[in-house]
Amino acid sequence: RSVRSFVDEVLVIDDGSHDRTGVEAAAAGARVLRHVVNRGLGAAIQTGLTAARQAGADIAITFDADGQHLVDDIARLSEPLRSGDADVTLGCRTVDRAQMPWFRRLFNNTANVLTFVLFGVWVKDSQSGLRAFNRLALETINLRCDRWAVSSEIVKEIHDHSLRLVEVPIVP
């Protein structure tokens, strides 16, 4: 519900859940696309970005539904796209990393290093679930990973297609 005040449409990808995610999201006004079986984070992002592209969206935002992101960060993430300064923005949870649980910091730092080693691109928060893509990025990025590797794959796609990236500080 809180996301709706920042965007024109909320699209929820129900990735084969067995709870009431889809029902509750639809009742709150979201359009729900459902995977019959759990296919993973990457597949959910692919489905969402494809739907946004097909709908003619100018900007698409990924927003993990695990409660770790603040809706107020959506406006900050969108600004570099609206001003033409970026094709993709990544929410960067390095404002106060002490607020991030130690295991998440460890995983994130390891993933950042692996992303750099594998793809030659250094970003401060390769695993952030808060990202925004302009129309060019939506039409250009081609994701293939169905699981967690998609976050690093997004960084690779940004690099491979020379898309302009801006990391935007967000609250972890």
Secondary structure, 3 states (H helix, E strand, C coil): CCHHHHCCCCEEEEECCCCCHHHHHHHCCCEEEEECCCCCHHHHHHHHHHHHHHCCCCEEEECCCCCCCCCCHHHHHHHHHHCCCCCEEEEECCCCHHHCCHHHHHHHHHHHHHHHHHHCCCCCCCCCCCEEEEHHHHHHCCCCCCCCCHHHHHHHHHHHCCCCEEEEECCC
